[in-house]
C-alpha cells in the first residue's frame, strides 16, 4: 500500500482506515486520483531530465570514474596485470612477471601501442616512457631469463617503484591519481610519500585557488552590499536603471570584458598611462607596476565579473526587509549605526551567505578569466585541469583534480546548509 | 477646552505645522493641535488625509515643511527620532524577527545602557502587563497575530516613553481579536496613565478607545471633540457622513431664527433643522439625520417633522431591520427599526410616514 503524506496509518486495520464512498481505502483512492496528475508532471520534466542525464550527469560520472579507473594499462598489458594482481610488493616481481611483460610488449608492439603505454606510465613515473619504448623496441631480441635481459637493457626495471606503479595503474580502482592530485606518490615499499619538493604544484595551486576565491568573495561583499542596499531602497524608476547597470556585465560577452580589462590594465594601457601623465607612475612602461597577466589582473577582473552574483542574492533578501524595522529601532532609541548593526545587518545575513557562497563556488571553478589574465602566477586549479586535459593528456589526474574540486564545493554547500539553511538561499 | 486646561501648557502641541512632499501640494495644511498629558487622542480619517503624516512628524520620521512641534514644552523639530523618547507601535508589529520576544523588549533598554538587573525586572513587568509572561523565549514567528501585537505594545511601553504613538496597530487582526485588543489597549492606557496618539481609519475603533478624536480630511482637522460629540453633533457633512451611518438630504434654507432653520427639500417638503453650518436664507444645505433617530409612522406629537415615502428594500440584520426608503428627494433614505414584534409590519412597496425631532436633524454645509 502506498502512503501519501502520512495519511495512511502505520498499521492499517478495519477500524482506523478511512474508506471512500465506494469502499476502497481513502489512501488508495487518493493515489488513484492523483496518479494522472503526477504522471503528467513527470512527463513535463522528462525532456529536461533526460537532457541533464545525457549531457551532464553521465559525462561527469564517466570523468570521475576515470580518476580511479584508467583501463589503458589493464588492456594493453593483460598478462602482466594478471600476474601483478597477487604481487605483495615485498621484493622485485619474479621471472614469470617479467616474461608476461615481454609477451605483452610483443603484442603491444604489433598493435603499435607501446608509445601509448609509455606515455600513460610516464604520468605516474617520470622517465617511464623511454624505459617502455626502449624495451618495446627490443622485444624481438630478448631471451629468457627475461628479468636479467630487461635489467641489462635498462637498470630502471630493477626499481620496485616502477612495478608498484604498473600494478597501481592496472588496478580496477586505484588511488594513485588522487595521490598525484595532492602531490603524493608511492615509494619503493608502496607507502604514501610526498613527491620531491620541486614537483609539488597541485597543493599550492589548490591553496591559491581557495585563497584567491576567499579574497574575491571578501572584495565583492563590501563592494556589492551598498549597491544592493541602494537597489532595494531606491524608488522603482531609479532602482531599475541601477539594476540595468548591475546586470550590464551579464549581457556583455565575457571575452569582451576581459579584453577591456587588458586594455585598461596593461602597462601602456588606459589606467597606467593616465596615472603616468599625472605623474604618479613612471613614464617608462618597463618600470610601471604590472597589473595584468598576474594575480592582480585575475583578482580585478574576477571581482568585476562576479560582482552581480553577490549583489543579486543580497538584493533579493534586502527587498524583503520592510524599512519600518529601521524606523521601529530608531523610535526605540537606537542610533542609525546601532540600527544597522543590530537590526538591519542580521536580517541580511542569509543574503550575505548566499552571495558569498555563490561567488566563492563560482570563483573556485573559474577558468577563462585566470587563463587570459592570470599569466604565470595568476592561474587557478581549473587552468591546471584544462592543462592536463588538453596538453599533458593526463585525463585521470585532471579527473582527480576535478573530483577534489567538486568535493570541496559540496562540503561548502553542506556547511552552508548546516549554518544558514538552504531554504534561505534566494536568487534574484 | 475648559479654563484650567488652557492655563497649563499642552503636553504635545502642533503650531502652524505644514507638510509638503513635492513642493506643490500640502499634505498637512496649517495644523494646530494640543494634546494634554494622559490623553488618548485618535487621528481618524480616510487614507491620504494627512493623519499618518502628522503621526510621522511627531515620531520624527518626517520633517515639517513649516511650523513647530512641542513635546513637554520643548521644540522637537530638530531632535532625531531616537532622542525623542517616544514609543511607537507599527501597523505590522515590526518585531525584530531574528530576536526573541525578550530580546525585542530588551533592545530599547540596551541602547539606553540600563543595567541587566533593572532590565530583567522591566521586561518581566512589561510581559506580565500584556499577559505573555511565559512567551519570552519565543521568536515572533512562533506567536499568533494577537500575541505579536501585544509584544509590540509591550516593547513600545517597556522603556517608559513620554508619549506612545500607534499607527493603525490593529489593522492586520481579524475582527474579533481587534475588538479584544481595543479594550486591552484602552485599559493599559487607563491603568498606566500614558499619553497615546492613535491613528486609524476605522471609526468604531476610534469611538471605542479615544478620549478625543481629530477627524482628518484633505490635510485639515475637520472636527476635534469627544466621541459622543462627534457622533451627536458633527459640525460639517464630512464628519457626519464619516462617523456612523447618516442620511443626507439636500435642500434650501427658507427661514432661520434662534439656531433653528426651515429647509425645503428637493421634493418640496419643508422640514425644521438645527442651523449648525448654513450660510443664511436662500443658501443650499445638507440635512444630516441618524437612521436610528427616525421613527416610522410616528404618533408622538413632539415629532414635528414628517415626510412620506415608499419602502424600496428591507434588509434583515437579526437585532434590527434596515429599510431603504424613497423619500425627501432621495431613494436611499435609511432607517433602522429595532426587531420587536411591531417592526414586522414593514413590507416592501409599503407607503410610510417618517418622522424626527427638529433637534435630531442638523443642517450642514452642502
Boltz contact constraints between the chains, C-beta under 6 A:
constraints:
  - contact:
      token1: [A, 324]
      token2: [B, 90]
      max_distance: 6.0
  - contact:
      token1: [A, 324]
      token2: [B, 94]
      max_distance: 6.0
  - contact:
      token1: [A, 325]
      token2: [B, 94]
      max_distance: 6.0
  - contact:
      token1: [A, 327]
      token2: [B, 61]
      max_distance: 6.0
  - contact:
      token1: [A, 328]
      token2: [B, 90]
      max_distance: 6.0
  - contact:
      token1: [A, 328]
      token2: [B, 94]
      max_distance: 6.0
  - contact:
      token1: [A, 330]
      token2: [B, 81]
      max_distance: 6.0
  - contact:
      token1: [A, 330]
      token2: [B, 82]
      max_distance: 6.0
  - contact:
      token1: [A, 331]
      token2: [B, 59]
      max_distance: 6.0
  - contact:
      token1: [A, 331]
      token2: [B, 81]
      max_distance: 6.0
  - contact:
      token1: [A, 331]
      token2: [B, 88]
      max_distance: 6.0
  - contact:
      token1: [A, 332]
      token2: [B, 107]
      max_distance: 6.0
  - contact:
      token1: [A, 332]
      token2: [B, 108]
      max_distance: 6.0
  - contact:
      token1: [A, 333]
      token2: [B, 82]
      max_distance: 6.0
  - contact:
      token1: [A, 333]
      token2: [B, 108]
      max_distance: 6.0
  - contact:
      token1: [A, 333]
      token2: [B, 111]
      max_distance: 6.0
  - contact:
      token1: [A, 333]
      token2: [B, 112]
      max_distance: 6.0
  - contact:
      token1: [A, 334]
      token2: [B, 82]
      max_distance: 6.0
  - contact:
      token1: [A, 334]
      token2: [B, 111]
      max_distance: 6.0
  - contact:
      token1: [A, 335]
      token2: [B, 82]
      max_distance: 6.0
  - contact:
      token1: [A, 338]
      token2: [B, 111]
      max_distance: 6.0
  - contact:
      token1: [A, 343]
      token2: [B, 96]
      max_distance: 6.0
  - contact:
      token1: [A, 346]
      token2: [B, 98]
      max_distance: 6.0
  - contact:
      token1: [A, 347]
      token2: [B, 98]
      max_distance: 6.0
